[in-house]
Amino acid sequence: MSKYFVDPNIAKAKTINADFYTNAEVFEQCKEKIFAPSWQFIGSDDLVKENGDVYPFTLLENYLDEPLLLTKDKIGNINLLSNVCTHRGNPVADKACKLNSLKCRYHGRMFGLDGKFISMPEFKEVENFPTEDDNLAKPDLFKWDKWLFTSLNNQYQSELFFRDMMERVSWMPLEEFKLDPALSRTFNVKANWALYCENYLEGFHIPFVHAGLNSVIDFGEYATELFFPYSSLQLGLAKRNEDCFDLPISSPDYGKHVAAYYFWVFPNMMFNFYPWGLSVNVVEPVAVGECRVLFYSYVWDASKLNKGAGAGLDKVEMEDEEIVENVQRGVRSRYYKHGRYSVTREQGTHHFHCILSEFMNK
């Protein structure tokens, strides 16, 4: 098994070994070492708006591939359940609907919307039955305002990932943010998921790759803040005093012309706050050299769409895809093993590589 080391001193460090992006065995190891214990984005509580609503989904389909189920029970609690019957493993729900209880179509085992076992035909003779093991499993569920997250093998408190972002934007009326499916996107990228993330984590490439974005962002004032242990922020300031947030005095950024907050949460989530709202980007591993990027657009002020740093996101995405796909081809070279970091511009990527090493070496 590969061992990874990235020097914590960015001035001395080399980038993570190139086989992280090219080795199929390493890609498989990431499932249990990185993605199962970390927190993953589910969506908003609008998926189960009313009591009795049931929403089955697969977490990181074709990778973690975990069948899960959101429910809103009779007293209004949102539950996250395993969508696998505790009798013989059949899914207990196959489509979004409204139900009073969950009933497996294979042999009729029934559960409450809270996952607790109710009944099972032809089981009177079974000894020591039912037990806690006959309830549906309940993975951890974390709720930030309207957004839901889970960890399948929770070894880390959610605050280690989300605390700094939540505090920084606590002044925003997040309850007013509404999902706009017409603005949401899915992109298939021929590059390793980590290459996509590390490209996001540095603004170093903006003047070279994103001419449109560079025309509105003040590159000289572009700043990265590392939140230890598992998140970071890139703060984009506008060149002009327009298309910016109207910041309250309570904001630590009051007085700055903030055009965008680019938050990253390990391992694969980006929360991009613009004056118009929020673009949540989730990077889903597909294969060692392929990933799927989901854009969820939550609109707060539609009058500010297509302005400033939050405009032309599809174009920015296409520009990023071209670069990371080229890099994926490049890191396969027998001549490339490591690179070095810009001390002033690549702190976010270095931070990411340090965390990757921590998780992979456990």
Summary of the structure (lengths in Angstrom):
residues: 362
radius of gyration: 22.2
end to end distance: 11.2
largest distance: 76.0
contacts: 1125
relative contact order: 0.17
helix: 27%
strand: 28%
